Amino acid sequence: MNIVFDLGKTNDIDELEQLYNDLNDHLAKGVNYPGWIKDIYPVRQNAIDGVENGNLYVSKYNGKIIGSIILSHEPEPEYYKAKWQFESDYSDVFVVHTFAVHHEFMKCGVGKALIDFSIEHSIKSKAKSIRLDVYEGNIPAIRLYEKCGFKYIDTVDLGLGNHGLNWFKLYEKLL
């Protein structure tokens, strides 16, 4: 599968919103590993913000967006409570947000390709590590992160208990 990676652009926003909605509809019908909820997360505004901030990347196959990821230097506040492998003010650390793969392309290597792209991009940007959080029940994502060399750091409450998401695992990959 020939996947192309690119910085998200304004004209990608409608397609990203559709990807998020399709993915959330799919998750609502089966096992919702990430605990995402349509019209709550992810939503169009996540795509708009990522494009405006210049940190949303898309993966395309045959011209269609099949995945996306946001790589920022902005952690969740709870990240500051963890004892990371590498101490930083986040200027040289990327944080993964809104990592999404279209449901028709799950289990095809798209997720791994996005994570590999994120690692390569971070190395080129001279980052020292990549950090992320994942809902503790999202076993497929946890397996992917660990397969890609991310190390478990801590478990925290990100304040999403009202959505049934009480605990999130923090992971880090040193570069």
JOSULJO-V676958 format. One line per field, one symbol per residue. ss: DSSP state (H for helix, E for strand, L for the rest). psi: psi as a letter, one per 30 degrees, with the letter a starting at -180 (. if undefined). burial: # if it has 16 or more other ideal C-beta (glycine too) atoms within 10 Angstrom, else .. A space follows every 10 residues. Layout:
BEGIN
ss: ???
psi: ???
burial: ???
END
This chain:
BEGIN
ss: LLLEEEELLH HHHHHHHHHH HHHHHHHHHL LLLLLLELLL ELLHHHHHHH HHHLLEEEEE ELLEEEEEEE EELLLLHHHH HLLLLLLLLL LLEEEEEEEE ELHHHLLLLH HHHHHHHHHH HHHHLLLLEE EEEEELLLHH HHHHHHHLLL EEEEEELLLE HHHLELLEEE EEEEL
psi: kjkkklkkle ffeeeeeeee eeeeeeeffb jiefglkkge klleeeeeee eefggkklkk khfkkfllkk jlgjlkefff fljlfkklgf fgkkkklhjk kkffgkggge eeeeeeeeee eeeegglflk lllkkffiee eeeeeeeggk kkelkljggg efggiekkkk lkjk.
burial: ..#.#..#.. .##.###.## ..##..#... .#.####... ###..###.# #...###### #...###### ###.##..#. ...#.....# ..######## ###.#..#.# #.###.###. ##....#### #####.##.. ##.##..#.# ..##.#.#.# ....##.### ###.#
END
